[in-house]
Amino acid sequence: MEFGTLEREILLDAAPEIVFDVVSRPEHIRMWWSDDASFEPAPGAVGELVWGDRAGVERIAVVDVDPPRRFAFRWIAPAGRLPDAGNSLLVTFELEPSGNGTILRLTESGWREKGWEAAVLEETFHDHERGWDMFLPRLQGYAPSVVAR
């Protein structure tokens, strides 16, 4: 199996504007993904995602903000370094209207560029697959409960 790009696609029962807020605003991300999040949803912004009582902390760098179509950020950089194009994974949420809902396409890329040995690459890739397979259904359940602002 090649570990170049992790991709998922789900249908959400919410308008693209709502889904965009749910994947790009910390107050919503806390409801379906990380236990805490702090960043501005603006290109170039740097912040963090936190799991548990700061047991897991990942710095993120926002790359692309195109409401209500696309939100992208970089994460999983070496300890003490800001995520950038040469040292991190890129997560992109692409949103497409579909009837009264939204098709969300998640892409996580940059795996081969990390330079990990094969076993670490495979283990981390599968860990992220399991993670997205757990968190995306939470997103699917949460998004319809959000009222447009």
Contacts in CASP RR format, 6 or more apart in sequence:
PFRMAT RR
TARGET T0000
AUTHOR 0000-0000-0000
METHOD contacts of the structure
MODEL  1
MEFGTLEREILLDAAPEIVFDVVSRPEHIRMWWSDDASFEPAPGAVGELV
WGDRAGVERIAVVDVDPPRRFAFRWIAPAGRLPDAGNSLLVTFELEPSGN
GTILRLTESGWREKGWEAAVLEETFHDHERGWDMFLPRLQGYAPSVVAR
1 122 0 8 1.000
3 111 0 8 1.000
3 112 0 8 1.000
3 121 0 8 1.000
3 122 0 8 1.000
3 125 0 8 1.000
4 109 0 8 1.000
4 110 0 8 1.000
4 111 0 8 1.000
4 112 0 8 1.000
4 125 0 8 1.000
5 107 0 8 1.000
5 108 0 8 1.000
5 109 0 8 1.000
5 110 0 8 1.000
5 111 0 8 1.000
6 106 0 8 1.000
6 107 0 8 1.000
6 108 0 8 1.000
6 109 0 8 1.000
6 111 0 8 1.000
6 125 0 8 1.000
6 128 0 8 1.000
6 129 0 8 1.000
6 132 0 8 1.000
7 105 0 8 1.000
7 106 0 8 1.000
7 107 0 8 1.000
7 108 0 8 1.000
8 105 0 8 1.000
8 106 0 8 1.000
8 132 0 8 1.000
8 133 0 8 1.000
8 136 0 8 1.000
9 103 0 8 1.000
9 104 0 8 1.000
9 105 0 8 1.000
9 106 0 8 1.000
10 103 0 8 1.000
10 104 0 8 1.000
10 106 0 8 1.000
10 136 0 8 1.000
10 137 0 8 1.000
10 139 0 8 1.000
10 140 0 8 1.000
11 98 0 8 1.000
11 101 0 8 1.000
11 102 0 8 1.000
11 103 0 8 1.000
11 104 0 8 1.000
11 140 0 8 1.000
12 19 0 8 1.000
12 101 0 8 1.000
12 102 0 8 1.000
12 103 0 8 1.000
12 104 0 8 1.000
12 139 0 8 1.000
12 140 0 8 1.000
12 141 0 8 1.000
12 143 0 8 1.000
12 144 0 8 1.000
13 100 0 8 1.000
13 101 0 8 1.000
13 140 0 8 1.000
13 143 0 8 1.000
13 144 0 8 1.000
14 22 0 8 1.000
14 101 0 8 1.000
14 102 0 8 1.000
14 143 0 8 1.000
14 144 0 8 1.000
14 146 0 8 1.000
15 68 0 8 1.000
15 97 0 8 1.000
15 100 0 8 1.000
15 101 0 8 1.000
15 102 0 8 1.000
15 148 0 8 1.000
16 68 0 8 1.000
16 69 0 8 1.000
16 95 0 8 1.000
16 96 0 8 1.000
16 97 0 8 1.000
16 101 0 8 1.000
16 102 0 8 1.000
17 67 0 8 1.000
17 68 0 8 1.000
17 148 0 8 1.000
18 102 0 8 1.000
18 143 0 8 1.000
18 146 0 8 1.000
18 147 0 8 1.000
18 148 0 8 1.000
19 68 0 8 1.000
19 95 0 8 1.000
19 101 0 8 1.000
19 102 0 8 1.000
19 104 0 8 1.000
19 143 0 8 1.000
20 67 0 8 1.000
20 68 0 8 1.000
20 69 0 8 1.000
20 71 0 8 1.000
20 95 0 8 1.000
21 28 0 8 1.000
21 146 0 8 1.000
21 149 0 8 1.000
22 28 0 8 1.000
22 29 0 8 1.000
22 31 0 8 1.000
22 32 0 8 1.000
22 139 0 8 1.000
22 142 0 8 1.000
22 143 0 8 1.000
22 146 0 8 1.000
23 29 0 8 1.000
23 71 0 8 1.000
23 93 0 8 1.000
23 95 0 8 1.000
23 104 0 8 1.000
23 139 0 8 1.000
24 41 0 8 1.000
24 65 0 8 1.000
24 67 0 8 1.000
24 71 0 8 1.000
24 93 0 8 1.000
25 41 0 8 1.000
26 36 0 8 1.000
26 37 0 8 1.000
26 38 0 8 1.000
26 39 0 8 1.000
28 142 0 8 1.000
28 146 0 8 1.000
29 37 0 8 1.000
29 49 0 8 1.000
30 36 0 8 1.000
30 37 0 8 1.000
31 142 0 8 1.000
32 135 0 8 1.000
32 138 0 8 1.000
32 139 0 8 1.000
32 141 0 8 1.000
32 142 0 8 1.000
33 49 0 8 1.000
33 135 0 8 1.000
33 138 0 8 1.000
33 139 0 8 1.000
34 49 0 8 1.000
34 50 0 8 1.000
34 51 0 8 1.000
35 50 0 8 1.000
35 51 0 8 1.000
35 52 0 8 1.000
36 48 0 8 1.000
36 49 0 8 1.000
36 50 0 8 1.000
37 48 0 8 1.000
37 49 0 8 1.000
37 50 0 8 1.000
38 47 0 8 1.000
38 48 0 8 1.000
39 45 0 8 1.000
39 46 0 8 1.000
39 47 0 8 1.000
39 48 0 8 1.000
39 60 0 8 1.000
39 62 0 8 1.000
39 73 0 8 1.000
40 62 0 8 1.000
41 62 0 8 1.000
41 65 0 8 1.000
41 71 0 8 1.000
42 62 0 8 1.000
42 65 0 8 1.000
43 62 0 8 1.000
43 63 0 8 1.000
43 64 0 8 1.000
43 65 0 8 1.000
44 61 0 8 1.000
44 62 0 8 1.000
44 63 0 8 1.000
45 61 0 8 1.000
45 62 0 8 1.000
46 59 0 8 1.000
46 60 0 8 1.000
46 61 0 8 1.000
46 62 0 8 1.000
46 82 0 8 1.000
47 59 0 8 1.000
47 60 0 8 1.000
47 61 0 8 1.000
48 57 0 8 1.000
48 58 0 8 1.000
48 59 0 8 1.000
48 60 0 8 1.000
49 57 0 8 1.000
49 58 0 8 1.000
49 60 0 8 1.000
49 75 0 8 1.000
50 56 0 8 1.000
50 57 0 8 1.000
51 57 0 8 1.000
58 75 0 8 1.000
58 76 0 8 1.000
59 75 0 8 1.000
59 77 0 8 1.000
59 80 0 8 1.000
59 82 0 8 1.000
59 83 0 8 1.000
60 73 0 8 1.000
60 74 0 8 1.000
60 75 0 8 1.000
60 83 0 8 1.000
61 73 0 8 1.000
61 74 0 8 1.000
61 75 0 8 1.000
61 82 0 8 1.000
61 83 0 8 1.000
61 84 0 8 1.000
61 88 0 8 1.000
62 71 0 8 1.000
62 72 0 8 1.000
62 73 0 8 1.000
63 72 0 8 1.000
63 73 0 8 1.000
63 74 0 8 1.000
63 90 0 8 1.000
64 70 0 8 1.000
64 71 0 8 1.000
64 72 0 8 1.000
64 92 0 8 1.000
65 71 0 8 1.000
68 95 0 8 1.000
69 94 0 8 1.000
69 95 0 8 1.000
69 96 0 8 1.000
70 92 0 8 1.000
70 93 0 8 1.000
70 94 0 8 1.000
70 95 0 8 1.000
71 92 0 8 1.000
71 93 0 8 1.000
72 90 0 8 1.000
72 91 0 8 1.000
72 92 0 8 1.000
72 93 0 8 1.000
73 83 0 8 1.000
73 90 0 8 1.000
73 91 0 8 1.000
74 83 0 8 1.000
74 84 0 8 1.000
74 85 0 8 1.000
74 88 0 8 1.000
74 89 0 8 1.000
74 90 0 8 1.000
74 91 0 8 1.000
75 83 0 8 1.000
75 88 0 8 1.000
75 89 0 8 1.000
75 91 0 8 1.000
76 83 0 8 1.000
76 88 0 8 1.000
76 89 0 8 1.000
76 114 0 8 1.000
77 83 0 8 1.000
77 84 0 8 1.000
77 87 0 8 1.000
77 88 0 8 1.000
78 87 0 8 1.000
81 87 0 8 1.000
83 89 0 8 1.000
86 113 0 8 1.000
87 114 0 8 1.000
88 110 0 8 1.000
88 114 0 8 1.000
89 108 0 8 1.000
89 109 0 8 1.000
89 110 0 8 1.000
89 111 0 8 1.000
89 114 0 8 1.000
89 128 0 8 1.000
90 107 0 8 1.000
90 108 0 8 1.000
90 109 0 8 1.000
90 110 0 8 1.000
91 106 0 8 1.000
91 107 0 8 1.000
91 108 0 8 1.000
92 106 0 8 1.000
92 107 0 8 1.000
92 108 0 8 1.000
92 109 0 8 1.000
93 104 0 8 1.000
93 105 0 8 1.000
93 106 0 8 1.000
94 104 0 8 1.000
94 105 0 8 1.000
94 107 0 8 1.000
95 102 0 8 1.000
95 103 0 8 1.000
95 104 0 8 1.000
95 105 0 8 1.000
96 102 0 8 1.000
96 103 0 8 1.000
96 105 0 8 1.000
97 103 0 8 1.000
102 143 0 8 1.000
104 136 0 8 1.000
104 139 0 8 1.000
106 132 0 8 1.000
106 136 0 8 1.000
108 128 0 8 1.000
108 132 0 8 1.000
111 121 0 8 1.000
111 124 0 8 1.000
111 125 0 8 1.000
112 121 0 8 1.000
114 121 0 8 1.000
115 121 0 8 1.000
116 124 0 8 1.000
END
